[in-house]
Amino acid sequence: MNRLFFLTVLLPSILIAQHTINGKFSPAKDYNVALLYKVTPTLSEYIANTEVKEDGSFQFQLDSKATKGMYRVVYAVPQEDYNFDVIYNAKEDIELTFNSETGVTFQNSIENKLLASYTDSMSMVTQSIGNYFRQESQDTLALNAIFKAQAETQSSFEAAAKNTIALSFIKANKPYIPKKFKDVNTYVDNLRAHYFDFVDFNNVILQSSSFLEERMLNYVFGMSFNSTDEIASYKKNIDVFCEAMKSAPKKVKRILLIDLWQQMVDLNHESVANYIAEDYLMDLAVSLNDQELLHGLILFKNLSTGSVAPDFTLETGKDKKTITKKLSDLNSAERYIILFWSSTCSHCLDEVPQLQTYIKSKGKGKIKVVAVALEEETLKWKDLIANYPEFIHVYGEGKWENEIGNDYGVTATPTYFVLNKNKKIIAKPSDIDALKAFFDKK
């Protein structure tokens, strides 16, 4: 009976608290809360959150339901930018420190420390290879010795990581290793050609981490083709990457390509973003019946610089007569500004008068403003537009549900589009200052 009582008391505590992830952030004042997720190839499952103490320390309790695999610690927003991955093998506690400058360091965890040691060791060998070529050394035996050390390092870590989660990363990270001397150009060409040789895009562990994303971005942005055409290099690298991952599940391809597409959007490489969409992502969206993704890609392409602006109906006044026209029919100026604004938007009420003053300074016939007001009711709008008689005013009924605003992907006011006389989009200034800067440099 005593044994039975002991087990009934002890067993729940064993099930509730199996292992822990203990960490410490520095500088402590920069962190408030940490969140923990279990990562799978297509989603992240929320596990827990914990307060970061004044000294930067935090702890996650993992019970027996916490299965081995890849976990992600999030420490700020946006979550996709401020996080790091942790291997959990369900056999040991994990201790770590994290600094935004130096990253994560593991004090306790066999697998995480093994992977970190591998990364550091291979980095030192790579640095030795770089130093050799930079010094333009003619000592071929020295380079062969470095290559031999690199191969031995790879083999020894693969052996040490046998039957661990870390092995997936160590094998996938295996670089191109020549068996004999190569000149620098041949070596670099082979690095590029064999970059994805050991990456298994169907490996669930790799899919559940940031590894595939980092590998993709390092290749697309890091591999150059000795070309002055940066855009052409990006497109060529994208083709190589997509060929390498052709056997990956469609949902994994979708995640990676959306991330790459977004990187190009953020860098304002619209032609590259549209290349990814037209050559790869749109077909993928169709095959997955992802209408939302397909619509977003088409909308971005339609609003890219160089595209003809989406057409819509407006009314212009002449000799006290109202004439209904299309945007495409306007021919009264050299440049057009489409302004999306609202009578209830404080930023708009600040910037629209500045826009009026600036346009007047450019002279008649130079720039025409088409002001589309996204509104829920007309009263205030009608009072305000009397102050801007030189604008062409369009009432955008329905506010955020307005068809014109939706065609232009408007999610905030004020939003600006600059068109040439042929109604092609030539700029998308972020605010009134950026708009002025665009015209002033012309």
C-alpha positions as a Markdown table, in Angstrom:
| # | Residue | x | y | z |
|---|---|---|---|---|
| 1 | Met | 0.0 | 0.0 | 0.0 |
| 2 | Asn | 2.8 | 2.4 | 0.9 |
| 3 | Arg | 4.5 | 1.7 | -2.5 |
| 4 | Leu | 1.2 | 2.2 | -4.3 |
| 5 | Phe | 0.7 | 5.5 | -2.5 |
| 6 | Phe | 4.2 | 6.6 | -3.4 |
| 7 | Leu | 3.7 | 5.9 | -7.1 |
| 8 | Thr | 0.4 | 7.7 | -7.3 |
| 9 | Val | 2.0 | 10.8 | -5.8 |
| 10 | Leu | 5.2 | 10.6 | -7.8 |
| 11 | Leu | 3.9 | 9.6 | -11.2 |
| 12 | Pro | 1.9 | 12.8 | -12.0 |
| 13 | Ser | 5.0 | 14.9 | -11.2 |
| 14 | Ile | 7.1 | 12.8 | -13.5 |
| 15 | Leu | 4.6 | 13.2 | -16.3 |
| 16 | Ile | 4.2 | 17.0 | -15.7 |
| 17 | Ala | 7.8 | 18.0 | -15.6 |
| 18 | Gln | 10.1 | 15.8 | -17.6 |
| 19 | His | 12.8 | 18.2 | -18.9 |
| 20 | Thr | 13.5 | 21.9 | -19.0 |
| 21 | Ile | 14.8 | 24.5 | -21.3 |
| 22 | Asn | 16.7 | 27.1 | -19.2 |
| 23 | Gly | 18.0 | 30.2 | -20.8 |
| 24 | Lys | 19.3 | 33.7 | -20.2 |
| 25 | Phe | 18.9 | 36.7 | -22.5 |
| 26 | Ser | 21.4 | 39.6 | -22.5 |
| 27 | Pro | 21.1 | 42.5 | -22.2 |
| 28 | Ala | 18.2 | 41.5 | -19.9 |
| 29 | Lys | 16.4 | 44.8 | -20.3 |
| 30 | Asp | 15.7 | 44.1 | -23.9 |
| 31 | Tyr | 13.5 | 41.1 | -23.3 |
| 32 | Asn | 10.2 | 40.6 | -21.5 |
| 33 | Val | 8.5 | 37.4 | -22.6 |
| 34 | Ala | 9.7 | 34.2 | -24.4 |
| 35 | Leu | 7.4 | 31.8 | -26.3 |
| 36 | Leu | 8.1 | 28.2 | -27.2 |
| 37 | Tyr | 6.8 | 26.4 | -30.3 |
| 38 | Lys | 7.2 | 22.8 | -31.6 |
| 39 | Val | 8.0 | 23.2 | -35.3 |
| 40 | Thr | 6.7 | 20.9 | -38.0 |
| 41 | Pro | 7.2 | 21.2 | -41.8 |
| 42 | Thr | 4.1 | 23.2 | -42.4 |
| 43 | Leu | 3.1 | 24.8 | -39.0 |
| 44 | Ser | 4.3 | 25.8 | -35.6 |
| 45 | Glu | 2.5 | 24.4 | -32.6 |
| 46 | Tyr | 2.3 | 26.7 | -29.6 |
| 47 | Ile | 3.7 | 25.0 | -26.4 |
| 48 | Ala | 4.2 | 27.6 | -23.7 |
| 49 | Asn | 5.2 | 31.1 | -22.8 |
| 50 | Thr | 7.2 | 32.4 | -19.9 |
| 51 | Glu | 8.2 | 35.7 | -18.4 |
| 52 | Val | 11.8 | 36.8 | -18.7 |
| 53 | Lys | 13.1 | 37.7 | -15.2 |
| 54 | Glu | 15.0 | 40.9 | -14.4 |
| 55 | Asp | 18.3 | 39.1 | -14.8 |
| 56 | Gly | 17.3 | 37.8 | -18.3 |
| 57 | Ser | 16.7 | 34.3 | -17.2 |
| 58 | Phe | 13.7 | 32.2 | -18.3 |
| 59 | Gln | 12.6 | 28.5 | -18.1 |
| 60 | Phe | 10.2 | 26.3 | -20.1 |
| 61 | Gln | 8.9 | 23.1 | -18.4 |
| 62 | Leu | 8.5 | 20.2 | -20.9 |
| 63 | Asp | 6.3 | 17.3 | -19.9 |
| 64 | Ser | 6.2 | 13.8 | -21.3 |
| 65 | Lys | 3.9 | 15.0 | -24.1 |
| 66 | Ala | 6.7 | 17.1 | -25.5 |
| 67 | Thr | 8.1 | 14.8 | -28.2 |
| 68 | Lys | 11.6 | 15.0 | -29.6 |
| 69 | Gly | 12.2 | 17.2 | -32.6 |
| 70 | Met | 12.7 | 20.9 | -33.5 |
| 71 | Tyr | 11.5 | 23.6 | -31.2 |
| 72 | Arg | 11.7 | 27.4 | -31.7 |
| 73 | Val | 12.1 | 30.1 | -29.0 |
| 74 | Val | 10.5 | 33.4 | -30.0 |
| 75 | Tyr | 11.6 | 36.5 | -28.1 |
| 76 | Ala | 10.1 | 39.5 | -29.9 |
| 77 | Val | 7.8 | 40.5 | -32.8 |
| 78 | Pro | 7.5 | 40.0 | -35.7 |
| 79 | Gln | 8.0 | 36.4 | -34.6 |
| 80 | Glu | 9.4 | 35.2 | -37.9 |
| 81 | Asp | 12.3 | 37.6 | -37.5 |
| 82 | Tyr | 13.1 | 37.2 | -33.8 |
| 83 | Asn | 13.6 | 33.5 | -32.9 |
| 84 | Phe | 16.1 | 30.7 | -32.8 |
| 85 | Asp | 15.8 | 26.9 | -33.1 |
| 86 | Val | 16.6 | 24.3 | -30.5 |
| 87 | Ile | 17.0 | 20.6 | -30.9 |
| 88 | Tyr | 15.1 | 18.7 | -28.2 |
| 89 | Asn | 15.8 | 14.9 | -28.0 |
| 90 | Ala | 13.5 | 14.2 | -25.0 |
| 91 | Lys | 16.5 | 12.9 | -23.0 |
| 92 | Glu | 18.1 | 15.9 | -21.5 |
| 93 | Asp | 17.7 | 19.4 | -20.0 |
| 94 | Ile | 18.8 | 22.3 | -22.2 |
| 95 | Glu | 20.7 | 25.3 | -21.0 |
| 96 | Leu | 21.6 | 28.3 | -23.2 |
| 97 | Thr | 22.4 | 31.9 | -23.4 |
| 98 | Phe | 21.3 | 34.3 | -26.1 |
| 99 | Asn | 22.6 | 37.7 | -27.2 |
| 100 | Ser | 21.2 | 39.6 | -30.2 |
| 101 | Glu | 24.8 | 40.3 | -31.4 |
| 102 | Thr | 26.4 | 36.8 | -30.9 |
| 103 | Gly | 23.3 | 34.6 | -31.1 |
| 104 | Val | 22.6 | 31.5 | -29.1 |
| 105 | Thr | 25.2 | 29.5 | -27.1 |
| 106 | Phe | 24.5 | 26.2 | -25.4 |
| 107 | Gln | 25.9 | 25.3 | -22.0 |
| 108 | Asn | 24.1 | 22.0 | -21.7 |
| 109 | Ser | 22.7 | 19.8 | -24.4 |
| 110 | Ile | 24.7 | 17.1 | -26.2 |
| 111 | Glu | 23.1 | 17.5 | -29.6 |
| 112 | Asn | 22.9 | 21.3 | -29.7 |
| 113 | Lys | 26.5 | 21.6 | -28.5 |
| 114 | Leu | 27.6 | 19.0 | -31.0 |
| 115 | Leu | 26.0 | 20.9 | -33.9 |
| 116 | Ala | 27.5 | 24.2 | -32.7 |
| 117 | Ser | 30.9 | 22.6 | -32.4 |
| 118 | Tyr | 30.6 | 21.2 | -36.0 |
| 119 | Thr | 29.6 | 24.6 | -37.3 |
| 120 | Asp | 32.6 | 26.3 | -35.6 |
| 121 | Ser | 35.0 | 23.6 | -36.8 |
| 122 | Met | 33.9 | 23.7 | -40.4 |
| 123 | Ser | 33.9 | 27.5 | -40.3 |
| 124 | Met | 37.6 | 27.5 | -39.3 |
| 125 | Val | 38.5 | 25.2 | -42.1 |
| 126 | Thr | 36.5 | 27.3 | -44.6 |
| 127 | Gln | 38.4 | 30.4 | -43.3 |
| 128 | Ser | 41.7 | 28.6 | -43.9 |
| 129 | Ile | 40.7 | 27.9 | -47.5 |
| 130 | Gly | 39.8 | 31.5 | -48.0 |
| 131 | Asn | 43.1 | 32.7 | -46.5 |
| 132 | Tyr | 45.0 | 30.4 | -48.8 |
| 133 | Phe | 43.4 | 31.8 | -51.9 |
| 134 | Arg | 43.6 | 35.4 | -50.7 |
| 135 | Gln | 47.3 | 35.0 | -50.2 |
| 136 | Glu | 47.6 | 33.6 | -53.7 |
| 137 | Ser | 49.9 | 30.8 | -52.3 |
| 138 | Gln | 51.5 | 28.3 | -54.7 |
| 139 | Asp | 51.9 | 25.7 | -52.0 |
| 140 | Thr | 49.5 | 23.0 | -53.4 |
| 141 | Leu | 50.5 | 20.6 | -50.7 |
| 142 | Ala | 49.2 | 23.0 | -48.0 |
| 143 | Leu | 45.8 | 23.3 | -49.8 |
| 144 | Asn | 45.5 | 19.6 | -50.2 |
| 145 | Ala | 46.2 | 19.2 | -46.4 |
| 146 | Ile | 43.4 | 21.7 | -45.7 |
| 147 | Phe | 41.0 | 19.7 | -47.9 |
| 148 | Lys | 42.0 | 16.5 | -46.1 |
| 149 | Ala | 41.4 | 18.1 | -42.7 |
| 150 | Gln | 38.0 | 19.3 | -44.0 |
| 151 | Ala | 37.0 | 15.8 | -45.1 |
| 152 | Glu | 38.2 | 14.2 | -41.8 |
| 153 | Thr | 36.3 | 16.8 | -39.8 |
| 154 | Gln | 33.1 | 16.1 | -41.7 |
| 155 | Ser | 33.5 | 12.3 | -41.2 |
| 156 | Ser | 34.3 | 12.5 | -37.5 |
| 157 | Phe | 31.3 | 14.7 | -36.8 |
| 158 | Glu | 29.0 | 12.5 | -38.8 |
| 159 | Ala | 30.2 | 9.5 | -36.8 |
| 160 | Ala | 29.8 | 11.3 | -33.5 |
| 161 | Ala | 26.3 | 12.4 | -34.4 |
| 162 | Lys | 25.1 | 8.9 | -35.3 |
| 163 | Asn | 21.5 | 8.3 | -34.1 |
| 164 | Thr | 21.0 | 11.9 | -33.2 |
| 165 | Ile | 18.7 | 14.7 | -34.6 |
| 166 | Ala | 21.8 | 16.8 | -35.2 |
| 167 | Leu | 23.0 | 14.3 | -37.8 |
| 168 | Ser | 20.5 | 15.6 | -40.3 |
| 169 | Phe | 22.0 | 19.1 | -40.2 |
| 170 | Ile | 25.6 | 17.8 | -40.2 |
| 171 | Lys | 25.0 | 15.7 | -43.3 |
| 172 | Ala | 23.1 | 18.5 | -45.1 |
| 173 | Asn | 25.8 | 21.0 | -44.3 |
| 174 | Lys | 28.5 | 18.9 | -45.9 |
| 175 | Pro | 30.4 | 21.1 | -48.4 |
| 176 | Tyr | 32.0 | 20.3 | -51.7 |
| 177 | Ile | 35.4 | 18.9 | -50.7 |
| 178 | Pro | 38.0 | 18.4 | -53.5 |
| 179 | Lys | 40.3 | 15.4 | -53.3 |
| 180 | Lys | 43.2 | 17.3 | -54.8 |
| 181 | Phe | 44.3 | 20.9 | -55.6 |
| 182 | Lys | 41.9 | 23.2 | -57.4 |
| 183 | Asp | 42.6 | 26.7 | -58.5 |
| 184 | Val | 40.3 | 29.4 | -57.0 |
| 185 | Asn | 38.0 | 29.8 | -60.0 |
| 186 | Thr | 37.5 | 26.0 | -60.4 |
| 187 | Tyr | 36.9 | 25.7 | -56.6 |
| 188 | Val | 34.3 | 28.4 | -56.5 |
| 189 | Asp | 32.5 | 27.0 | -59.6 |
| 190 | Asn | 32.4 | 23.6 | -58.0 |
| 191 | Leu | 31.1 | 25.1 | -54.7 |
| 192 | Arg | 28.3 | 26.6 | -56.6 |
| 193 | Ala | 27.6 | 23.5 | -58.6 |
| 194 | His | 27.5 | 21.2 | -55.6 |
| 195 | Tyr | 25.9 | 23.6 | -53.1 |
| 196 | Phe | 22.7 | 21.5 | -52.7 |
| 197 | Asp | 24.2 | 18.0 | -53.2 |
| 198 | Phe | 23.7 | 16.8 | -49.6 |
| 199 | Val | 20.5 | 18.7 | -48.8 |
| 200 | Asp | 17.5 | 16.4 | -48.5 |
| 201 | Phe | 14.5 | 18.6 | -49.1 |
| 202 | Asn | 12.3 | 15.7 | -48.0 |
| 203 | Asn | 14.0 | 15.4 | -44.6 |
| 204 | Val | 11.3 | 16.3 | -41.9 |
| 205 | Ile | 13.9 | 17.6 | -39.5 |
| 206 | Leu | 15.3 | 20.0 | -42.0 |
| 207 | Gln | 11.8 | 21.0 | -43.0 |
| 208 | Ser | 11.0 | 21.7 | -39.4 |
| 209 | Ser | 13.8 | 24.2 | -38.9 |
| 210 | Ser | 15.2 | 27.3 | -40.5 |
| 211 | Phe | 17.9 | 25.4 | -42.3 |
| 212 | Leu | 16.3 | 25.1 | -45.7 |
| 213 | Glu | 15.3 | 28.8 | -45.7 |
| 214 | Glu | 18.9 | 29.9 | -44.7 |
| 215 | Arg | 20.4 | 27.6 | -47.3 |
| 216 | Met | 18.1 | 29.0 | -50.0 |
| 217 | Leu | 18.9 | 32.6 | -49.0 |
| 218 | Asn | 22.6 | 32.1 | -48.7 |
| 219 | Tyr | 22.7 | 30.7 | -52.2 |
| 220 | Val | 20.4 | 33.2 | -53.9 |
| 221 | Phe | 22.0 | 36.2 | -52.4 |
| 222 | Gly | 25.5 | 34.9 | -51.8 |
| 223 | Met | 26.5 | 33.2 | -55.0 |
| 224 | Ser | 27.6 | 35.5 | -57.7 |
| 225 | Phe | 28.3 | 34.8 | -61.3 |
| 226 | Asn | 31.0 | 37.4 | -61.9 |
| 227 | Ser | 28.2 | 39.5 | -63.5 |
| 228 | Thr | 27.4 | 43.1 | -63.2 |
| 229 | Asp | 23.8 | 42.3 | -63.7 |
| 230 | Glu | 22.6 | 41.6 | -60.2 |
| 231 | Ile | 19.0 | 40.8 | -61.2 |
| 232 | Ala | 20.1 | 38.3 | -63.8 |
| 233 | Ser | 22.3 | 36.6 | -61.2 |
| 234 | Tyr | 19.4 | 36.4 | -58.8 |
| 235 | Lys | 17.1 | 34.8 | -61.4 |
| 236 | Lys | 19.8 | 32.2 | -62.4 |
| 237 | Asn | 20.3 | 31.3 | -58.7 |
| 238 | Ile | 16.6 | 30.9 | -58.2 |
| 239 | Asp | 16.4 | 28.5 | -61.1 |
| 240 | Val | 19.3 | 26.4 | -59.6 |
| 241 | Phe | 17.6 | 26.4 | -56.2 |
| 242 | Cys | 14.2 | 25.4 | -57.6 |
| 243 | Glu | 15.8 | 22.6 | -59.6 |
| 244 | Ala | 17.5 | 21.3 | -56.4 |
| 245 | Met | 14.2 | 21.2 | -54.5 |
| 246 | Lys | 12.0 | 19.8 | -57.3 |
| 247 | Ser | 11.3 | 16.6 | -55.3 |
| 248 | Ala | 10.2 | 18.5 | -52.1 |
| 249 | Pro | 6.5 | 18.4 | -51.1 |
| 250 | Lys | 4.5 | 21.2 | -52.6 |
| 251 | Lys | 3.6 | 22.7 | -49.3 |
| 252 | Val | 7.3 | 23.0 | -48.4 |
| 253 | Lys | 8.1 | 24.5 | -51.8 |
| 254 | Arg | 5.3 | 27.0 | -51.1 |
| 255 | Ile | 6.7 | 28.1 | -47.8 |
| 256 | Leu | 10.2 | 28.5 | -49.1 |
| 257 | Leu | 9.2 | 30.4 | -52.3 |
| 258 | Ile | 6.9 | 32.7 | -50.5 |
| 259 | Asp | 9.7 | 33.6 | -48.2 |
| 260 | Leu | 12.0 | 34.2 | -51.1 |
| 261 | Trp | 9.4 | 36.2 | -53.0 |
| 262 | Gln | 8.8 | 38.4 | -49.9 |
| 263 | Gln | 12.5 | 39.0 | -49.5 |
| 264 | Met | 12.6 | 40.4 | -53.1 |
| 265 | Val | 9.5 | 42.5 | -52.4 |
| 266 | Asp | 11.1 | 44.0 | -49.3 |
| 267 | Leu | 14.3 | 44.7 | -51.2 |
| 268 | Asn | 12.2 | 46.4 | -54.0 |
| 269 | His | 13.4 | 43.9 | -56.6 |
| 270 | Glu | 9.9 | 43.8 | -58.2 |
| 271 | Ser | 11.1 | 42.1 | -61.4 |
| 272 | Val | 12.7 | 39.3 | -59.5 |
| 273 | Ala | 9.6 | 38.9 | -57.2 |
| 274 | Asn | 7.4 | 38.7 | -60.4 |
| 275 | Tyr | 9.9 | 36.2 | -61.9 |
| 276 | Ile | 9.5 | 33.9 | -58.9 |
| 277 | Ala | 5.7 | 34.3 | -59.1 |
| 278 | Glu | 5.3 | 33.7 | -62.8 |
| 279 | Asp | 7.8 | 30.9 | -63.2 |
| 280 | Tyr | 7.2 | 29.0 | -60.0 |
| 281 | Leu | 4.7 | 30.2 | -57.4 |
| 282 | Met | 1.6 | 30.8 | -59.5 |
| 283 | Asp | 1.6 | 27.2 | -60.8 |
| 284 | Leu | 2.2 | 26.0 | -57.3 |
| 285 | Ala | -0.7 | 28.1 | -56.0 |
| 286 | Val | -3.0 | 26.7 | -58.7 |
| 287 | Ser | -2.0 | 23.1 | -57.9 |
| 288 | Leu | -2.7 | 23.7 | -54.2 |
| 289 | Asn | -5.9 | 25.6 | -55.0 |
| 290 | Asp | -4.5 | 28.5 | -53.0 |
| 291 | Gln | -6.7 | 31.3 | -54.4 |
| 292 | Glu | -5.6 | 33.8 | -51.8 |
| 293 | Leu | -1.9 | 33.4 | -52.7 |
| 294 | Leu | -2.7 | 33.5 | -56.4 |
| 295 | His | -4.7 | 36.7 | -56.0 |
| 296 | Gly | -1.9 | 38.3 | -54.0 |
| 297 | Leu | 0.7 | 37.5 | -56.6 |
| 298 | Ile | -1.4 | 38.8 | -59.4 |
| 299 | Leu | -2.2 | 42.0 | -57.5 |
| 300 | Phe | 1.5 | 42.6 | -56.8 |
| 301 | Lys | 2.4 | 42.1 | -60.5 |
| 302 | Asn | -0.4 | 44.5 | -61.6 |
| 303 | Leu | 0.9 | 47.2 | -59.2 |
| 304 | Ser | 4.6 | 46.8 | -60.0 |
| 305 | Thr | 6.6 | 49.6 | -61.4 |
| 306 | Gly | 6.1 | 49.6 | -65.2 |
| 307 | Ser | 2.7 | 48.1 | -65.2 |
| 308 | Val | -0.3 | 50.0 | -66.5 |
| 309 | Ala | -2.3 | 51.3 | -63.5 |
| 310 | Pro | -5.7 | 49.5 | -62.9 |
| 311 | Asp | -8.4 | 51.6 | -64.7 |
| 312 | Phe | -11.4 | 53.1 | -63.0 |
| 313 | Thr | -14.2 | 55.6 | -63.7 |
| 314 | Leu | -14.0 | 59.2 | -62.5 |
| 315 | Glu | -15.8 | 62.5 | -63.1 |
| 316 | Thr | -14.2 | 65.7 | -64.3 |
| 317 | Gly | -15.7 | 69.1 | -64.6 |
| 318 | Lys | -15.4 | 71.5 | -67.5 |
| 319 | Asp | -17.5 | 74.6 | -68.2 |
| 320 | Lys | -19.7 | 73.7 | -65.3 |
| 321 | Lys | -20.4 | 70.3 | -66.9 |
| 322 | Thr | -19.6 | 66.9 | -65.4 |
| 323 | Ile | -17.9 | 64.5 | -67.7 |
| 324 | Thr | -17.5 | 60.8 | -66.9 |
| 325 | Lys | -14.2 | 59.4 | -68.0 |
| 326 | Lys | -11.8 | 56.5 | -67.4 |
| 327 | Leu | -8.4 | 57.1 | -65.8 |
| 328 | Ser | -6.9 | 55.8 | -69.0 |
| 329 | Asp | -8.7 | 58.6 | -70.9 |
| 330 | Leu | -7.0 | 61.5 | -69.0 |
| 331 | Asn | -4.6 | 63.5 | -71.1 |
| 332 | Ser | -4.3 | 66.8 | -69.2 |
| 333 | Ala | -0.9 | 66.4 | -67.6 |
| 334 | Glu | 2.6 | 64.9 | -67.9 |
| 335 | Arg | 2.4 | 63.0 | -64.7 |
| 336 | Tyr | -0.5 | 61.8 | -62.5 |
| 337 | Ile | -0.6 | 61.1 | -58.8 |
| 338 | Ile | -3.3 | 58.8 | -57.5 |
| 339 | Leu | -3.9 | 59.6 | -53.9 |
| 340 | Phe | -5.8 | 57.3 | -51.7 |
| 341 | Trp | -6.9 | 59.2 | -48.6 |
| 342 | Ser | -9.8 | 59.6 | -46.1 |
| 343 | Ser | -11.4 | 62.6 | -44.4 |
| 344 | Thr | -11.1 | 60.8 | -41.1 |
| 345 | Cys | -7.3 | 60.1 | -41.5 |
| 346 | Ser | -5.1 | 62.5 | -39.5 |
| 347 | His | -2.0 | 61.8 | -41.6 |
| 348 | Cys | -4.0 | 62.6 | -44.7 |
| 349 | Leu | -5.3 | 65.8 | -43.3 |
| 350 | Asp | -1.6 | 66.7 | -42.7 |
| 351 | Glu | -0.2 | 65.6 | -46.0 |
| 352 | Val | -3.0 | 66.5 | -48.5 |
| 353 | Pro | -2.5 | 70.3 | -48.0 |
| 354 | Gln | 1.3 | 69.8 | -48.4 |
| 355 | Leu | 0.6 | 67.9 | -51.7 |
| 356 | Gln | -1.6 | 70.7 | -52.9 |
| 357 | Thr | 1.1 | 73.4 | -52.2 |
| 358 | Tyr | 3.8 | 71.2 | -53.9 |
| 359 | Ile | 1.7 | 70.6 | -57.0 |
| 360 | Lys | 1.0 | 74.3 | -57.4 |
| 361 | Ser | 4.7 | 75.0 | -57.3 |
| 362 | Lys | 5.3 | 72.7 | -60.3 |
| 363 | Gly | 3.2 | 74.8 | -62.7 |
| 364 | Lys | 0.0 | 74.1 | -64.6 |
| 365 | Gly | -0.3 | 70.9 | -66.7 |
| 366 | Lys | 2.7 | 69.3 | -65.1 |
| 367 | Ile | 1.0 | 67.1 | -62.5 |
| 368 | Lys | -2.6 | 66.1 | -61.9 |
| 369 | Val | -3.9 | 64.6 | -58.7 |
| 370 | Val | -6.7 | 62.0 | -58.7 |
| 371 | Ala | -7.8 | 61.9 | -55.1 |
| 372 | Val | -9.7 | 58.7 | -54.2 |
| 373 | Ala | -11.3 | 59.1 | -50.8 |
| 374 | Leu | -12.1 | 55.8 | -49.0 |
| 375 | Glu | -15.1 | 56.8 | -46.9 |
| 376 | Glu | -18.0 | 55.4 | -45.0 |
| 377 | Glu | -20.1 | 58.6 | -45.4 |
| 378 | Thr | -20.0 | 61.7 | -47.6 |
| 379 | Leu | -20.7 | 64.6 | -45.3 |
| 380 | Lys | -17.2 | 65.5 | -44.1 |
| 381 | Trp | -15.7 | 64.5 | -47.5 |
| 382 | Lys | -17.9 | 67.0 | -49.4 |
| 383 | Asp | -16.8 | 69.8 | -47.1 |
| 384 | Leu | -13.1 | 69.0 | -47.5 |
| 385 | Ile | -12.9 | 68.6 | -51.2 |
| 386 | Ala | -14.0 | 72.2 | -51.7 |
| 387 | Asn | -10.5 | 73.1 | -50.5 |
| 388 | Tyr | -8.8 | 71.2 | -53.3 |
| 389 | Pro | -10.6 | 72.3 | -56.5 |
| 390 | Glu | -7.5 | 71.4 | -58.7 |
| 391 | Phe | -7.8 | 67.7 | -57.8 |
| 392 | Ile | -10.0 | 65.2 | -59.5 |
| 393 | His | -12.1 | 63.8 | -56.7 |
| 394 | Val | -13.4 | 60.2 | -56.5 |
| 395 | Tyr | -15.7 | 59.1 | -53.7 |
| 396 | Gly | -14.6 | 55.6 | -52.6 |
| 397 | Glu | -17.7 | 54.2 | -51.0 |
| 398 | Gly | -17.3 | 51.3 | -48.6 |
| 399 | Lys | -13.8 | 52.5 | -47.3 |
| 400 | Trp | -11.7 | 49.3 | -47.1 |
| 401 | Glu | -14.2 | 47.4 | -49.2 |
| 402 | Asn | -14.0 | 49.8 | -52.0 |
| 403 | Glu | -13.3 | 48.2 | -55.4 |
| 404 | Ile | -10.8 | 50.8 | -56.5 |
| 405 | Gly | -8.9 | 50.6 | -53.3 |
| 406 | Asn | -8.8 | 46.8 | -53.5 |
| 407 | Asp | -7.6 | 46.9 | -57.1 |
| 408 | Tyr | -4.7 | 49.0 | -55.8 |
| 409 | Gly | -4.0 | 46.9 | -52.8 |
| 410 | Val | -4.6 | 49.8 | -50.4 |
| 411 | Thr | -4.3 | 48.9 | -46.7 |
| 412 | Ala | -3.5 | 52.3 | -45.3 |
| 413 | Thr | -4.0 | 56.0 | -46.0 |
| 414 | Pro | -2.5 | 58.1 | -47.4 |
| 415 | Thr | -1.2 | 55.9 | -50.2 |
| 416 | Tyr | 0.4 | 57.3 | -53.4 |
| 417 | Phe | 1.0 | 56.1 | -56.9 |
| 418 | Val | 2.8 | 58.1 | -59.5 |
| 419 | Leu | 1.9 | 57.5 | -63.2 |
| 420 | Asn | 3.4 | 58.8 | -66.5 |
| 421 | Lys | 1.2 | 60.2 | -69.2 |
| 422 | Asn | 0.6 | 56.7 | -70.5 |
| 423 | Lys | -0.8 | 55.7 | -67.1 |
| 424 | Lys | 2.1 | 53.4 | -66.3 |
| 425 | Ile | 3.1 | 53.2 | -62.6 |
| 426 | Ile | 6.6 | 54.9 | -62.3 |
| 427 | Ala | 6.8 | 55.3 | -58.5 |
| 428 | Lys | 5.0 | 54.3 | -55.2 |
| 429 | Pro | 6.2 | 56.9 | -52.7 |
| 430 | Ser | 5.7 | 55.9 | -49.0 |
| 431 | Asp | 4.8 | 59.4 | -47.9 |
| 432 | Ile | 4.7 | 63.1 | -49.0 |
| 433 | Asp | 8.4 | 63.6 | -48.4 |
| 434 | Ala | 9.3 | 60.6 | -50.6 |
| 435 | Leu | 6.9 | 61.9 | -53.3 |
| 436 | Lys | 8.6 | 65.3 | -53.3 |
| 437 | Ala | 12.0 | 63.6 | -53.5 |
| 438 | Phe | 10.9 | 61.6 | -56.5 |
| 439 | Phe | 9.7 | 64.6 | -58.5 |
| 440 | Asp | 12.6 | 66.8 | -57.4 |
| 441 | Lys | 15.2 | 64.4 | -58.7 |
| 442 | Lys | 13.5 | 64.3 | -62.1 |
